[in-house]
Amino acid sequence: HAVTGTVSVNRNWLLFKPTANLKHNTIYQATALAGLVSQSGQKLLDNYSWSFTTGDNSSSKFPRVIQKEPRDNASGVARNTIPTLTFDGPLF
C-alpha cells in the first residue's frame, strides 16, 4: 500500500510521518533507498526494506509496550541516549 507523508531526520533516526493514520490490520512495506547519504557523506549501498502489519487498535485497553531502548539492565549506554518506549497502538 502506498502511503504519503513526510520524511525527516533526528540524530540517528530516519522518520516517516504518514499524512493520515495507517489502516487497521494491513501489511505495509517500508524501504530506505540505496544512495541515502549520511551526515559524514557515506551512502547506503543497497535498498533496506522491512514489512510490518498494523493491529486493530479498537480496544479500550491501554497499548502495551513492544520495545524499549535502552533494553532492561543495559550497561555501557551512551550518555546522550534518548530513552524510548514503543507501544503497539497510539497513546493519544
Buried (B, 14 or more C-beta within 10 A) or exposed (E): EEEEEEEEEEEEEEEEEEEEEBEEEEEBEEEBEEEBEEEEEEEBEEEEEEEEEBBEBEEEEEBEEEEEEBEEEEEEEEEEEEEEEEEEBEEE
